[in-house]
């Protein structure tokens, strides 16, 4: 299992700027709770799932099974 940044540098730049503006909270979410603090609970749960492969909600991170 590996977690990497999105290979699209523009997406990474855009999301990181949004994280800065929202104090580390997912820029794709309206609510600002511990569950939406980057790396969000949704993606942490997906990382824990051995069958999950894919991007987090905002497309900053990618989890591969290899």
C-alpha positions as CSV (number, residue, x, y, z in Angstrom):
1,X,0.0,0.0,0.0
2,X,1.2,3.5,-0.8
3,X,-0.3,7.0,-0.5
4,X,1.1,9.5,-3.0
5,X,0.2,13.0,-4.1
6,X,-1.9,13.4,-7.3
7,X,0.5,13.4,-10.3
8,X,-1.2,16.5,-11.6
9,X,0.9,19.3,-10.2
10,X,-1.9,21.9,-10.9
11,X,-4.4,19.9,-8.8
12,X,-1.9,19.7,-6.0
13,X,-1.1,23.4,-6.1
14,X,-4.8,24.3,-6.1
15,X,-5.8,22.0,-3.2
16,X,-2.7,23.1,-1.2
17,X,-3.7,26.8,-1.6
18,X,-7.3,25.9,-0.5
19,X,-5.9,24.1,2.5
20,X,-3.9,27.2,3.4
21,X,-6.9,29.4,3.1
22,X,-9.0,27.2,5.3
23,X,-6.4,26.5,8.0
24,X,-5.8,22.9,7.0
25,X,-9.4,21.9,6.5
26,X,-10.5,20.2,3.3
27,X,-11.3,23.0,0.8
28,X,-13.9,20.8,-0.8
29,X,-16.0,20.6,2.4
30,X,-18.3,23.3,3.8
31,X,-17.9,22.2,7.5
32,X,-14.7,22.6,9.4
33,X,-14.5,19.8,11.9
34,X,-11.8,17.3,13.0
35,X,-13.3,14.9,10.4
36,X,-12.5,17.3,7.6
37,X,-9.0,18.3,8.7
38,X,-6.6,17.1,6.0
39,X,-5.9,14.1,5.8
40,X,-9.7,13.8,6.4
41,X,-11.3,10.9,8.3
42,X,-13.0,9.7,5.1
43,X,-9.6,9.1,3.5
44,X,-8.0,7.7,6.6
45,X,-10.9,5.1,6.7
46,X,-10.3,4.4,3.0
47,X,-6.6,3.9,3.7
48,X,-7.5,1.3,6.3
49,X,-9.6,-0.6,3.8
50,X,-7.3,-3.1,2.1
51,X,-9.6,-3.3,-0.9
52,X,-9.8,0.5,-1.6
53,X,-7.7,2.1,-4.3
54,X,-8.3,5.6,-5.5
55,X,-8.2,9.3,-4.7
56,X,-9.3,11.1,-1.6
57,X,-12.4,13.3,-1.8
58,X,-10.5,16.4,-3.0
59,X,-8.1,14.5,-5.2
60,X,-4.9,15.5,-3.4
61,X,-3.9,12.0,-2.3
62,X,-4.0,8.7,-4.1
63,X,-3.9,5.3,-2.3
64,X,-2.7,2.4,-4.4
65,X,-2.8,-1.2,-3.2
66,X,0.7,-2.0,-4.4
